[in-house]
Amino acid sequence: MNPKDIRTSNDPDLAGSYAAMLRAARSAEDLAIKTNTSIVVSLDGRDVELTAAELIKIHEKESNSINH
């Protein structure tokens, strides 16, 4: 695996793919919340299931930290 951050790539498509992946992840989270389902994510190298309720709490924390 290449440890170099893709956001620093000289290729603008590769550098922009990071933001696209973040948007896709957020879209998946929003869909899981709307359908009251779980998603599986990788955290610290482990697969973790996040329920819709947990995703809502995470989004609320993010929103509160941005607004303060």
Jmol script that loads the backbone (N, CA, C; Angstrom):
load data "model"
ATOM      1  N   MET A   1       0.842  -1.173   0.000  1.00  0.00           N
ATOM      2  CA  MET A   1       0.000   0.000   0.000  1.00  0.00           C
ATOM      3  C   MET A   1       0.888   1.237   0.000  1.00  0.00           C
ATOM      4  N   ASN A   2       0.470   2.242  -0.747  1.00  0.00           N
ATOM      5  CA  ASN A   2       1.218   3.488  -0.851  1.00  0.00           C
ATOM      6  C   ASN A   2       0.755   4.440   0.260  1.00  0.00           C
ATOM      7  N   PRO A   3       1.644   4.834   1.185  1.00  0.00           N
ATOM      8  CA  PRO A   3       1.239   5.698   2.293  1.00  0.00           C
ATOM      9  C   PRO A   3       1.095   7.171   1.912  1.00  0.00           C
ATOM     10  N   LYS A   4       1.419   7.542   0.661  1.00  0.00           N
ATOM     11  CA  LYS A   4       1.340   8.935   0.249  1.00  0.00           C
ATOM     12  C   LYS A   4      -0.125   9.384   0.163  1.00  0.00           C
ATOM     13  N   ASP A   5      -0.399  10.540   0.668  1.00  0.00           N
ATOM     14  CA  ASP A   5      -1.743  11.115   0.651  1.00  0.00           C
ATOM     15  C   ASP A   5      -2.132  11.464  -0.785  1.00  0.00           C
ATOM     16  N   ILE A   6      -3.249  10.911  -1.263  1.00  0.00           N
ATOM     17  CA  ILE A   6      -3.642  11.150  -2.660  1.00  0.00           C
ATOM     18  C   ILE A   6      -4.007  12.603  -2.925  1.00  0.00           C
ATOM     19  N   ARG A   7      -4.334  13.347  -1.886  1.00  0.00           N
ATOM     20  CA  ARG A   7      -4.691  14.754  -2.085  1.00  0.00           C
ATOM     21  C   ARG A   7      -3.505  15.581  -2.559  1.00  0.00           C
ATOM     22  N   THR A   8      -2.293  15.053  -2.375  1.00  0.00           N
ATOM     23  CA  THR A   8      -1.094  15.781  -2.794  1.00  0.00           C
ATOM     24  C   THR A   8      -0.590  15.324  -4.161  1.00  0.00           C
ATOM     25  N   SER A   9      -1.360  14.490  -4.839  1.00  0.00           N
ATOM     26  CA  SER A   9      -0.949  13.965  -6.138  1.00  0.00           C
ATOM     27  C   SER A   9      -0.869  15.071  -7.184  1.00  0.00           C
ATOM     28  N   ASN A  10       0.057  14.905  -8.136  1.00  0.00           N
ATOM     29  CA  ASN A  10       0.158  15.829  -9.256  1.00  0.00           C
ATOM     30  C   ASN A  10      -0.976  15.632 -10.256  1.00  0.00           C
ATOM     31  N   ASP A  11      -1.616  14.470 -10.204  1.00  0.00           N
ATOM     32  CA  ASP A  11      -2.742  14.171 -11.084  1.00  0.00           C
ATOM     33  C   ASP A  11      -4.011  14.768 -10.468  1.00  0.00           C
ATOM     34  N   PRO A  12      -4.629  15.763 -11.115  1.00  0.00           N
ATOM     35  CA  PRO A  12      -5.799  16.414 -10.520  1.00  0.00           C
ATOM     36  C   PRO A  12      -6.984  15.470 -10.328  1.00  0.00           C
ATOM     37  N   ASP A  13      -7.111  14.467 -11.203  1.00  0.00           N
ATOM     38  CA  ASP A  13      -8.199  13.503 -11.025  1.00  0.00           C
ATOM     39  C   ASP A  13      -7.997  12.671  -9.768  1.00  0.00           C
ATOM     40  N   LEU A  14      -6.776  12.237  -9.556  1.00  0.00           N
ATOM     41  CA  LEU A  14      -6.472  11.451  -8.364  1.00  0.00           C
ATOM     42  C   LEU A  14      -6.618  12.306  -7.112  1.00  0.00           C
ATOM     43  N   ALA A  15      -6.114  13.523  -7.153  1.00  0.00           N
ATOM     44  CA  ALA A  15      -6.234  14.417  -6.001  1.00  0.00           C
ATOM     45  C   ALA A  15      -7.698  14.704  -5.675  1.00  0.00           C
ATOM     46  N   GLY A  16      -8.523  14.860  -6.691  1.00  0.00           N
ATOM     47  CA  GLY A  16      -9.944  15.140  -6.484  1.00  0.00           C
ATOM     48  C   GLY A  16     -10.742  13.928  -6.060  1.00  0.00           C
ATOM     49  N   SER A  17     -10.186  12.738  -6.239  1.00  0.00           N
ATOM     50  CA  SER A  17     -10.931  11.531  -5.887  1.00  0.00           C
ATOM     51  C   SER A  17     -11.161  11.424  -4.384  1.00  0.00           C
ATOM     52  N   TYR A  18     -10.308  12.040  -3.590  1.00  0.00           N
ATOM     53  CA  TYR A  18     -10.485  12.004  -2.133  1.00  0.00           C
ATOM     54  C   TYR A  18     -11.819  12.650  -1.744  1.00  0.00           C
ATOM     55  N   ALA A  19     -12.081  13.818  -2.290  1.00  0.00           N
ATOM     56  CA  ALA A  19     -13.350  14.503  -1.992  1.00  0.00           C
ATOM     57  C   ALA A  19     -14.535  13.692  -2.500  1.00  0.00           C
ATOM     58  N   ALA A  20     -14.371  13.050  -3.645  1.00  0.00           N
ATOM     59  CA  ALA A  20     -15.446  12.229  -4.200  1.00  0.00           C
ATOM     60  C   ALA A  20     -15.743  11.042  -3.278  1.00  0.00           C
ATOM     61  N   MET A  21     -14.696  10.454  -2.711  1.00  0.00           N
ATOM     62  CA  MET A  21     -14.904   9.332  -1.784  1.00  0.00           C
ATOM     63  C   MET A  21     -15.608   9.794  -0.513  1.00  0.00           C
ATOM     64  N   LEU A  22     -15.273  10.985  -0.032  1.00  0.00           N
ATOM     65  CA  LEU A  22     -15.957  11.517   1.145  1.00  0.00           C
ATOM     66  C   LEU A  22     -17.433  11.759   0.858  1.00  0.00           C
ATOM     67  N   ARG A  23     -17.736  12.302  -0.339  1.00  0.00           N
ATOM     68  CA  ARG A  23     -19.143  12.514  -0.714  1.00  0.00           C
ATOM     69  C   ARG A  23     -19.890  11.192  -0.827  1.00  0.00           C
ATOM     70  N   ALA A  24     -19.248  10.178  -1.391  1.00  0.00           N
ATOM     71  CA  ALA A  24     -19.881   8.864  -1.523  1.00  0.00           C
ATOM     72  C   ALA A  24     -20.146   8.240  -0.156  1.00  0.00           C
ATOM     73  N   ALA A  25     -19.197   8.390   0.756  1.00  0.00           N
ATOM     74  CA  ALA A  25     -19.377   7.854   2.108  1.00  0.00           C
ATOM     75  C   ALA A  25     -20.538   8.552   2.804  1.00  0.00           C
ATOM     76  N   ARG A  26     -20.606   9.865   2.671  1.00  0.00           N
ATOM     77  CA  ARG A  26     -21.699  10.616   3.301  1.00  0.00           C
ATOM     78  C   ARG A  26     -23.048  10.216   2.700  1.00  0.00           C
ATOM     79  N   SER A  27     -23.076   9.994   1.396  1.00  0.00           N
ATOM     80  CA  SER A  27     -24.301   9.571   0.733  1.00  0.00           C
ATOM     81  C   SER A  27     -24.744   8.197   1.248  1.00  0.00           C
ATOM     82  N   ALA A  28     -23.796   7.283   1.432  1.00  0.00           N
ATOM     83  CA  ALA A  28     -24.113   5.960   1.970  1.00  0.00           C
ATOM     84  C   ALA A  28     -24.653   6.071   3.394  1.00  0.00           C
ATOM     85  N   GLU A  29     -24.058   6.950   4.184  1.00  0.00           N
ATOM     86  CA  GLU A  29     -24.544   7.160   5.553  1.00  0.00           C
ATOM     87  C   GLU A  29     -25.951   7.732   5.549  1.00  0.00           C
ATOM     88  N   ASP A  30     -26.197   8.705   4.699  1.00  0.00           N
ATOM     89  CA  ASP A  30     -27.529   9.309   4.623  1.00  0.00           C
ATOM     90  C   ASP A  30     -28.583   8.283   4.203  1.00  0.00           C
ATOM     91  N   LEU A  31     -28.234   7.422   3.251  1.00  0.00           N
ATOM     92  CA  LEU A  31     -29.165   6.385   2.809  1.00  0.00           C
ATOM     93  C   LEU A  31     -29.434   5.390   3.929  1.00  0.00           C
ATOM     94  N   ALA A  32     -28.404   5.019   4.682  1.00  0.00           N
ATOM     95  CA  ALA A  32     -28.580   4.100   5.806  1.00  0.00           C
ATOM     96  C   ALA A  32     -29.513   4.707   6.853  1.00  0.00           C
ATOM     97  N   ILE A  33     -29.375   6.009   7.095  1.00  0.00           N
ATOM     98  CA  ILE A  33     -30.252   6.680   8.055  1.00  0.00           C
ATOM     99  C   ILE A  33     -31.692   6.687   7.536  1.00  0.00           C
ATOM    100  N   LYS A  34     -31.868   7.036   6.264  1.00  0.00           N
ATOM    101  CA  LYS A  34     -33.219   7.086   5.685  1.00  0.00           C
ATOM    102  C   LYS A  34     -33.910   5.736   5.708  1.00  0.00           C
ATOM    103  N   THR A  35     -33.155   4.666   5.508  1.00  0.00           N
ATOM    104  CA  THR A  35     -33.738   3.328   5.442  1.00  0.00           C
ATOM    105  C   THR A  35     -33.610   2.560   6.750  1.00  0.00           C
ATOM    106  N   ASN A  36     -33.085   3.224   7.782  1.00  0.00           N
ATOM    107  CA  ASN A  36     -32.899   2.632   9.102  1.00  0.00           C
ATOM    108  C   ASN A  36     -32.125   1.310   9.018  1.00  0.00           C
ATOM    109  N   THR A  37     -31.024   1.336   8.295  1.00  0.00           N
ATOM    110  CA  THR A  37     -30.169   0.167   8.170  1.00  0.00           C
ATOM    111  C   THR A  37     -28.767   0.509   8.667  1.00  0.00           C
ATOM    112  N   SER A  38     -27.948  -0.502   8.760  1.00  0.00           N
ATOM    113  CA  SER A  38     -26.565  -0.328   9.211  1.00  0.00           C
ATOM    114  C   SER A  38     -25.639  -0.292   8.011  1.00  0.00           C
ATOM    115  N   ILE A  39     -24.454   0.245   8.241  1.00  0.00           N
ATOM    116  CA  ILE A  39     -23.382   0.152   7.257  1.00  0.00           C
ATOM    117  C   ILE A  39     -22.156  -0.405   7.966  1.00  0.00           C
ATOM    118  N   VAL A  40     -21.251  -0.974   7.192  1.00  0.00           N
ATOM    119  CA  VAL A  40     -20.003  -1.484   7.742  1.00  0.00           C
ATOM    120  C   VAL A  40     -18.877  -0.593   7.243  1.00  0.00           C
ATOM    121  N   VAL A  41     -18.071  -0.115   8.175  1.00  0.00           N
ATOM    122  CA  VAL A  41     -16.935   0.749   7.848  1.00  0.00           C
ATOM    123  C   VAL A  41     -15.680   0.158   8.460  1.00  0.00           C
ATOM    124  N   SER A  42     -14.547   0.622   7.989  1.00  0.00           N
ATOM    125  CA  SER A  42     -13.270   0.195   8.550  1.00  0.00           C
ATOM    126  C   SER A  42     -12.754   1.302   9.459  1.00  0.00           C
ATOM    127  N   LEU A  43     -12.553   0.981  10.729  1.00  0.00           N
ATOM    128  CA  LEU A  43     -12.009   1.923  11.710  1.00  0.00           C
ATOM    129  C   LEU A  43     -10.771   1.296  12.337  1.00  0.00           C
ATOM    130  N   ASP A  44      -9.658   1.958  12.181  1.00  0.00           N
ATOM    131  CA  ASP A  44      -8.393   1.459  12.732  1.00  0.00           C
ATOM    132  C   ASP A  44      -8.105   0.030  12.267  1.00  0.00           C
ATOM    133  N   GLY A  45      -8.437  -0.260  11.006  1.00  0.00           N
ATOM    134  CA  GLY A  45      -8.158  -1.574  10.447  1.00  0.00           C
ATOM    135  C   GLY A  45      -9.155  -2.658  10.808  1.00  0.00           C
ATOM    136  N   ARG A  46     -10.203  -2.305  11.535  1.00  0.00           N
ATOM    137  CA  ARG A  46     -11.230  -3.288  11.908  1.00  0.00           C
ATOM    138  C   ARG A  46     -12.530  -2.944  11.212  1.00  0.00           C
ATOM    139  N   ASP A  47     -13.304  -3.953  10.850  1.00  0.00           N
ATOM    140  CA  ASP A  47     -14.628  -3.733  10.284  1.00  0.00           C
ATOM    141  C   ASP A  47     -15.610  -3.532  11.424  1.00  0.00           C
ATOM    142  N   VAL A  48     -16.365  -2.421  11.346  1.00  0.00           N
ATOM    143  CA  VAL A  48     -17.295  -2.066  12.405  1.00  0.00           C
ATOM    144  C   VAL A  48     -18.656  -1.772  11.785  1.00  0.00           C
ATOM    145  N   GLU A  49     -19.709  -2.331  12.370  1.00  0.00           N
ATOM    146  CA  GLU A  49     -21.064  -2.061  11.904  1.00  0.00           C
ATOM    147  C   GLU A  49     -21.612  -0.849  12.661  1.00  0.00           C
ATOM    148  N   LEU A  50     -22.093   0.144  11.918  1.00  0.00           N
ATOM    149  CA  LEU A  50     -22.690   1.334  12.512  1.00  0.00           C
ATOM    150  C   LEU A  50     -24.171   1.338  12.183  1.00  0.00           C
ATOM    151  N   THR A  51     -25.001   1.419  13.204  1.00  0.00           N
ATOM    152  CA  THR A  51     -26.443   1.464  13.004  1.00  0.00           C
ATOM    153  C   THR A  51     -26.861   2.870  12.585  1.00  0.00           C
ATOM    154  N   ALA A  52     -28.089   2.979  12.105  1.00  0.00           N
ATOM    155  CA  ALA A  52     -28.616   4.290  11.721  1.00  0.00           C
ATOM    156  C   ALA A  52     -28.601   5.234  12.920  1.00  0.00           C
ATOM    157  N   ALA A  53     -28.943   4.731  14.088  1.00  0.00           N
ATOM    158  CA  ALA A  53     -28.951   5.572  15.298  1.00  0.00           C
ATOM    159  C   ALA A  53     -27.548   6.084  15.608  1.00  0.00           C
ATOM    160  N   GLU A  54     -26.542   5.228  15.464  1.00  0.00           N
ATOM    161  CA  GLU A  54     -25.161   5.647  15.710  1.00  0.00           C
ATOM    162  C   GLU A  54     -24.715   6.683  14.679  1.00  0.00           C
ATOM    163  N   LEU A  55     -25.119   6.494  13.428  1.00  0.00           N
ATOM    164  CA  LEU A  55     -24.775   7.459  12.381  1.00  0.00           C
ATOM    165  C   LEU A  55     -25.400   8.824  12.668  1.00  0.00           C
ATOM    166  N   ILE A  56     -26.634   8.816  13.145  1.00  0.00           N
ATOM    167  CA  ILE A  56     -27.303  10.076  13.491  1.00  0.00           C
ATOM    168  C   ILE A  56     -26.517  10.790  14.585  1.00  0.00           C
ATOM    169  N   LYS A  57     -26.092  10.066  15.605  1.00  0.00           N
ATOM    170  CA  LYS A  57     -25.306  10.668  16.690  1.00  0.00           C
ATOM    171  C   LYS A  57     -23.995  11.238  16.170  1.00  0.00           C
ATOM    172  N   ILE A  58     -23.331  10.499  15.274  1.00  0.00           N
ATOM    173  CA  ILE A  58     -22.072  10.973  14.701  1.00  0.00           C
ATOM    174  C   ILE A  58     -22.295  12.254  13.917  1.00  0.00           C
ATOM    175  N   HIS A  59     -23.356  12.295  13.108  1.00  0.00           N
ATOM    176  CA  HIS A  59     -23.655  13.491  12.314  1.00  0.00           C
ATOM    177  C   HIS A  59     -23.991  14.679  13.214  1.00  0.00           C
ATOM    178  N   GLU A  60     -24.702  14.414  14.318  1.00  0.00           N
ATOM    179  CA  GLU A  60     -25.028  15.492  15.254  1.00  0.00           C
ATOM    180  C   GLU A  60     -23.755  16.049  15.897  1.00  0.00           C
ATOM    181  N   LYS A  61     -22.835  15.168  16.290  1.00  0.00           N
ATOM    182  CA  LYS A  61     -21.560  15.616  16.863  1.00  0.00           C
ATOM    183  C   LYS A  61     -20.775  16.461  15.876  1.00  0.00           C
ATOM    184  N   GLU A  62     -20.725  15.990  14.615  1.00  0.00           N
ATOM    185  CA  GLU A  62     -20.007  16.737  13.577  1.00  0.00           C
ATOM    186  C   GLU A  62     -20.639  18.101  13.365  1.00  0.00           C
ATOM    187  N   SER A  63     -21.966  18.138  13.355  1.00  0.00           N
ATOM    188  CA  SER A  63     -22.678  19.392  13.151  1.00  0.00           C
ATOM    189  C   SER A  63     -22.427  20.348  14.315  1.00  0.00           C
ATOM    190  N   ASN A  64     -22.427  19.825  15.524  1.00  0.00           N
ATOM    191  CA  ASN A  64     -22.194  20.666  16.702  1.00  0.00           C
ATOM    192  C   ASN A  64     -20.764  21.197  16.728  1.00  0.00           C
ATOM    193  N   SER A  65     -19.802  20.383  16.307  1.00  0.00           N
ATOM    194  CA  SER A  65     -18.417  20.848  16.336  1.00  0.00           C
ATOM    195  C   SER A  65     -18.153  21.887  15.244  1.00  0.00           C
ATOM    196  N   ILE A  66     -18.869  21.806  14.150  1.00  0.00           N
ATOM    197  CA  ILE A  66     -18.725  22.795  13.067  1.00  0.00           C
ATOM    198  C   ILE A  66     -19.359  24.118  13.475  1.00  0.00           C
ATOM    199  N   ASN A  67     -20.468  24.060  14.158  1.00  0.00           N
ATOM    200  CA  ASN A  67     -21.221  25.256  14.534  1.00  0.00           C
ATOM    201  C   ASN A  67     -20.650  25.964  15.751  1.00  0.00           C
ATOM    202  N   HIS A  68     -19.694  25.350  16.429  1.00  0.00           N
ATOM    203  CA  HIS A  68     -19.149  25.999  17.643  1.00  0.00           C
ATOM    204  C   HIS A  68     -17.751  26.456  17.426  1.00  0.00           C
TER     205      HIS A  68
END
end "model"
wireframe off; spacefill off
backbone 0.3
color backbone group
